[in-house]
Amino acid sequence: MILITGASGHLGSATIDFLIQKGFPPNKISALVRTVEKGKTLKEKGVDVKIGNYNDTDSLSKALKGVDKLLLISGLEQDRLQQHKNVIDAAKENGVKHIVYTGVALTDFKSSAIKFFLDDHFQTEDYIKNNGFKYTFLRNSLYSDAVPMFAGEKAVETGIFLPAGDGKVPFVYRKDLAEGTALVLTQDGHENKTYNFTGGQLYSYEDVAHVLTELSGKEVIYNNVNTAEFPEMLKKLGVPEEAIFIAAGFTEDVKNHLYEIKSNDLEIILGRKPTALKTALKAIYKL
């Protein structure tokens, strides 16, 4: 039995879809969701839906009964390290053998402008190891799907305004991550391994602008704005303070080349090249 947390989210639900497509029995998949409504679609697919959340230790303990392998999809809330520990403790209590955890692919998280936020991933990995589990750590790069969050939903019309310098990112399509994750969950030989799941090729935001230009037929300009001006720009757009801080931190890390990891881990597991950024952006921006 495999339990997937965050199962109604984009990555969790897509991973479940790939598990089913690859012939894994739906009744051998458990999905942890927060509400009955969020689990409705999964239940219709024959998945065993468990209601609970990372803060409710009783619900976690019930959900993890009889589970052999756990996919712990990292949370997004401020107290997520404690939330992760709650899940891991419940897994240990119930005899779970193997934890697959989704973290972040960085060259040096200690240099990150948002170290406090990203450090949770590496502390979670340590906690899993220290509790004696078999583990597989999937360190995911920034999603191609998240490009509009940084470059702008209307980047084709407005251009891109970011203080990202010439920093590059091996953007990875979330569907590829889901397929790779499903394969890791169902194959042998991934125990006690750490993988950098990236799209393979490195792209700057200037490269992103060139790709959008090719796809749209309109010239898209990348404007490398001043770092100090960026938060004020976002504030004028009505972005909340916390979101501004996180967005500025991610962008600073790109500028400082912290995402420039060359890895073919995902390609090897998929047995093919990951989806090219151009193909992904064509779908994401509907071009």
N, C-alpha and C positions, 0 to 999 in steps of 0.2 A: 504493500500500500504506500502510495506517495501522497503527502500532504503539501499543498501549495498555499502559502499565505498571500495576502493581497490579491486574491484570485479574481476579483472583479475589476481590477485595474488593467491598464493596457497590456503590460508585459505578462502579468499572470494569466489573463484570459487568453491571450495569444499563445502562450506556452501550452495551456490545456488543449487548445484547438490543434496544435501540432502533435501533441501526444496522441490524441484521438486519430488524427490523420495517419499517423505512423503505426496504427494498429494496437495501441496500448488500450486495454479495456477501461472504459469510462468508470465502471464500478470499482476499479482499483485506484481511482484518483479521488482524493478528498480535497475540498476547496474551502479555505477559511475566508468568510466574508462577514461584514459587519451587520448586515440586516438580511431578512428573508427576501426582501425585494431585490437586493443586489445579487442574490444567489439564484434568482428565478431562471434566468437563461441557462446557467450551468446545470441546474437540476433537470431542465428539459433535455439536456444532452446526456443524461444518465450519470452525471457526476455526483458523488456523495458530498452534499453541502453541509458544512459546519458553521454555526453562527457564533461569532466571538470577535475579540480584538486583542491587540497587544497589551492592553492595560488590564484586561480581565483574566487573571491567572487561572481561575476555575474553568473558564471557557477554553483556555489553551490546553489545560490538562485533559479535558474531555475530548477535545479535537484530536489530540496526539495519541490517544489510545489505539494500539494496533498498527501504528505507522512505522514503516521501516526506513523510509527516506523522506527528508524534509527539504523543500525548497523555501528558504527564508528570503523573501523579497524585502529589501531594506525599506524602512519607513521614511517618512518625510517630516515628522513632527519634532519639536525641540528636544523632547525627552526620548528620542528614538533609541539611544544606547540602552537605556533601562528597559525599553520595550523589547528590544532584541534579546536582552538577557532573560526577560520573562519567558520568551518563546524557547530559548535554549535550555533554561532550567526545566521547563515542562517537558521538553524533548528528552532530557536526561532521566527525569522521573519516570517516563514511560518507555524507556529502553530503545529509543530511536537510535539507529546505528550510524546513519550517514546524513550530514547536513550540507546542502548546496546553498551558497550565499552569494547574493548579487551586490558587489561593491563598486569601486571606481578605479579606473586605470589612470594613474598619474606617475610621472617620473619621480616626484619627490613631494609627498603631501605635506611634509614639515615646512616647506617653503610657501605653502598655499596662503593666499590672502584670506581664505575662509577655512583655515586649518581646523578651527573649533567645530565646523560643520562636517568636514570630510573625515576628521580623525575618528569619528564614530565607526566608520567602516572598518578601519584597521584594528580598533579596539574590539569590535565584534568578532573579527577573524581570530584575534588572540584568545578571546573568551571561548570560542568554539574549539580551538586547538587544546586549550588548557583543561577543557572538560572531557577530553579523551575521545571525541567523535572522529570517525572518518570524515573527511571534509573535501569539498571542491569549492574553490573560490573563483567566481566569475567576476573579474574586474572589468566593468563595462566602460567604454569611452562615451563621450557625449553623443546623444542621439542625433541622427539626421533630422528626425521628426521634431527636434527642439530648435532647429535653426530659426524658424519664424519667431520664437520667443526672444531671440537675441537680435537677429537681423531685421525683424519686423514682419508682421503679417502682410503688409503692403510694400515690401521691399522693392518689388518691380516698379512701382509707381514713384516711390520716394527716395530710393537708394538706401544704402546701409550706413548707419551712423553708430560706430562702436570704437572704443579706445583699445582695440585688440592688437594694434601694431601689425607686425608681420608674423605673429604666432600662428601655428598650424594645429589642426585637430584631425585625427583619423575618424571622422564622423561615421557612425554605424547605424544602420537602419534597424528599427525596433523589431520588425518581423524577422530579420536575420538573427537577432539576439534571442528571440523566442524559439526559433527553430533550433539554434545551437543549444539552448538551455534544455529543450525537450530531448535532444540527442544525448546530452550529458546525463540526464536523469534515467535514461533507458539503456545505456551502454555500460559495459564493464571497462575497467582500466582508467577511470577518472578519479579514483580515490586518492586523497592527499596530494592533489594537484592544484596549482594556481594558474589560471589562464587570463591573458589580457584579450578581451573581446573587443576588437576594433574593426573598422572598415578596411584597414590595410593601408590605404593611400592617405597622405597628409594633405590637408587643404587649409589655406588661410581664408580670411573673410573676403579678401580681394579675389581669391579663386572662386568663392561662392558667388560673388558679384558677376564674374565672367560666365559662370555656369547659368545663372539666371538670365544674363544677357542673351546667351545662345538659345535658351529655351523660349524666351518671350519675344525675341526680336527687338526689344527695347534696351537701350544702353542703361545698365544698372551700375551706379558708381559706389564704390566703397570709400566712405569718409572716415579716416582714422582720427576721430575727435580727441580732444584733450581729456585725459583721465579725470581731472578735477571737475570738468564741466558735465561729465556724464550723469552723475546722480541728480543734478539740477534739471537736466533734460528729462529724465524719467519722472521726476516729481511734477513737472509741468504737464506730463501726460497722465497724471493721476495714479501712478504706480505706488503701492503702499511702501512705507519705509523699510520694512523687513525684506520685501521682495527686491527693493533697490539695492540693499546691502548685498544680498546674495547674487544678484545679476552682475553687480560691479565686481564682486569677488571672483566669479567664474571668468569674467572677461579679463580681469587682471592676470589670472592664472594662464589663460590662453596667450596673452601678451608676453608672459614670462616663460613660454614654451613648456609648460608643465604637462601638456597633453600630447606631446610629440613622441608617442610610443609607436615604434614599428613592430608589428606582430602579425604572424599568420596563423595564430591559434584558432581563430574562428573559421578561417578558410579550411584548415585541416579537418576540423570537426564537421563542417558542413559538406566537405567534399567538393566544394566549388568556390569560386570567388564571391565574396560578399557583394551585395547590391551596390553598384556605383552611385556616387553622390548625385550625378546628373539624373539617373533613373529615379532615385528617391525624391529629389526636389521636384521633378516633373509631376509626381503623384501628390506630394505634400502641398505644392503651390497650385495644383490643378492647371498645369500649363500644357 
